[in-house]
Amino acid sequence: MRIWQGTQDIHFQNGIAERGIKELTQIARTILLHAQRHWPEYISSMLWPFALKTACERLNELSINENGETPISRLAGAAGLIVKQIYHTFGCPVFILDAGLQSGVIGPPKWDPRSRLGIYVGHSPVHAGSVAIVLNPTTGHMSQQYHVTFYDDFTTVPSLRSVPRTRFLLSRIVQNWLLTSHII
């Protein structure tokens, strides 16, 4: 009987894959840092899986070779059109239309907000390209949303800075609960 053991931690044996992983990681890091720079109150490194997914999608759908083909069009064997409108800036603020207005049911009272704030973290892989995955900063839940207005250039962020930070609010809620529970 003969047991063959491969060498571990030898990166030069798989250089093409290692280079691809490095390129993908650097693009994801750049995407995440860009969003953090514009909106540090809400964007943290906890969103790195979504930044990596966005980087992968952008590489596969927007990289064009000398023949004018993208990796997706080469895989599918058909010419692909790049639809610019479905690509949005990762981590940008979005406003989602109220659920009552989306469904056509009577909407909120006249003076209530008709939208809520969200954070764009990518588009849905199982829906049309116009369906976004949005993080709700107050609840921490993610959902697919269709009726969304994107602010790709982060122009609404200065006015949102007057809104208290979610992390601060959550830490305050937990701190108050601990104080009233006599745990600390």
C-alpha positions in Angstrom: 0.0 0.0 0.0 1.3 3.4 -0.9 0.1 6.7 0.6 0.7 9.9 -1.4 0.7 13.1 0.5 0.4 16.5 -1.3 2.4 19.5 -0.1 0.4 22.0 1.9 0.7 25.8 1.7 2.5 25.8 -1.6 1.0 28.7 -3.4 3.1 28.5 -6.6 1.5 25.2 -7.5 -1.8 26.9 -8.3 -0.7 30.4 -9.5 -3.7 31.1 -11.8 -6.3 30.4 -9.1 -4.2 32.3 -6.5 -4.0 35.3 -8.8 -7.7 35.3 -9.5 -8.5 35.1 -5.7 -6.1 38.0 -5.1 -7.6 40.1 -7.8 -11.1 39.4 -6.5 -10.2 40.2 -2.9 -8.5 43.5 -3.9 -11.6 44.6 -5.9 -13.9 43.6 -3.0 -11.7 45.5 -0.6 -11.7 48.6 -2.8 -15.5 48.4 -3.2 -16.0 48.1 0.6 -13.5 50.9 1.4 -15.2 53.2 -1.1 -18.6 52.7 0.7 -17.0 53.1 4.1 -15.4 56.3 3.1 -18.7 57.8 2.0 -20.9 56.4 4.8 -18.9 55.3 7.8 -21.9 55.5 10.1 -23.5 52.4 8.5 -21.0 50.6 6.4 -18.6 48.3 8.2 -16.3 45.4 7.4 -19.2 43.0 8.3 -20.5 43.5 4.8 -17.4 42.0 3.2 -19.2 38.9 1.8 -21.6 41.1 -0.1 -18.6 43.2 -1.4 -16.9 40.0 -2.5 -20.1 38.9 -4.3 -20.4 42.3 -6.0 -16.8 42.1 -7.1 -17.3 38.7 -8.6 -20.4 39.8 -10.5 -18.7 42.9 -11.8 -15.6 40.9 -13.0 -17.8 38.3 -14.7 -20.2 40.7 -16.3 -18.1 43.8 -17.1 -14.7 42.6 -18.0 -14.3 42.8 -21.8 -11.5 41.0 -23.7 -10.0 42.0 -27.0 -12.9 40.4 -28.9 -15.5 42.5 -27.0 -16.7 39.5 -25.0 -17.4 39.2 -21.3 -16.7 36.0 -19.4 -20.5 35.4 -19.0 -21.1 35.8 -22.8 -18.2 33.4 -23.5 -19.7 30.9 -21.1 -23.2 31.2 -22.6 -21.9 31.3 -26.1 -24.0 34.3 -26.9 -23.3 38.0 -27.3 -24.3 39.7 -24.1 -25.4 43.3 -23.7 -24.2 45.3 -20.8 -27.2 47.1 -19.3 -25.8 50.1 -17.4 -29.0 50.8 -15.4 -28.8 47.6 -13.3 -25.4 48.4 -11.8 -25.3 50.6 -8.7 -22.7 51.6 -6.2 -22.2 49.1 -3.4 -23.3 50.4 0.0 -25.2 53.4 -1.4 -28.2 54.7 0.4 -31.6 53.7 -1.1 -35.1 54.5 -0.3 -37.7 51.8 -0.5 -41.4 52.6 -1.3 -43.8 51.9 1.6 -45.3 48.4 1.4 -48.8 49.7 1.3 -48.0 51.9 -1.7 -46.2 49.0 -3.4 -49.2 46.7 -3.2 -51.8 49.3 -4.2 -53.6 49.2 -0.9 -54.3 52.5 0.8 -51.0 54.0 1.7 -49.8 55.6 4.9 -51.5 58.6 6.4 -50.8 61.9 4.6 -48.0 63.1 6.8 -46.2 59.8 7.4 -43.1 58.9 5.4 -43.7 57.1 2.2 -40.4 55.4 2.1 -37.7 53.9 4.4 -34.0 54.0 4.3 -31.9 51.1 3.2 -28.4 50.1 2.2 -27.8 48.6 -1.3 -25.7 45.4 -1.0 -26.2 43.9 -4.4 -28.9 42.6 -6.8 -30.9 39.5 -6.4 -29.5 36.4 -8.1 -32.9 34.8 -8.4 -34.9 37.7 -9.7 -34.6 40.2 -12.5 -31.6 42.5 -12.6 -33.7 45.4 -11.3 -34.4 43.7 -8.0 -32.0 44.9 -5.3 -30.9 43.2 -2.1 -31.3 45.9 0.6 -30.1 46.0 4.2 -32.5 47.6 6.7 -30.1 49.6 9.0 -32.6 49.7 11.9 -33.5 46.0 12.0 -30.5 44.4 10.3 -32.7 42.3 8.0 -32.0 41.9 4.3 -34.7 41.7 1.7 -35.2 41.8 -2.1 -36.9 45.1 -3.1 -38.2 46.3 -6.5 -39.5 49.8 -5.8 -36.2 51.4 -4.9 -34.6 54.8 -5.5 -30.8 54.6 -5.6 -28.4 57.4 -4.6 -25.3 56.1 -6.3 -23.2 59.2 -5.5 -24.1 59.2 -1.8 -25.6 62.8 -2.1 -28.2 62.1 0.6 -25.6 61.0 3.2 -24.9 64.5 4.6 -28.6 65.0 5.5 -28.7 61.5 7.0 -25.9 62.2 9.3 -28.3 64.0 11.6 -30.1 60.6 12.1 -28.7 58.7 15.1 -26.4 55.8 14.3 -28.0 52.4 14.5 -25.0 50.8 16.3 -25.1 53.6 18.9 -28.8 53.0 19.4 -28.4 49.3 19.7 -25.6 49.6 22.2 -27.7 52.1 24.2 -30.7 49.8 24.2 -28.5 46.8 25.4 -26.8 49.0 28.0 -30.1 50.3 29.4 -31.5 46.8 29.5 -28.4 45.6 31.4 -28.7 48.5 33.9 -32.4 47.8 34.5 -31.7 44.1 34.9 -29.0 44.8 37.6 -26.5 42.6 35.7 -23.7 45.2 35.7 
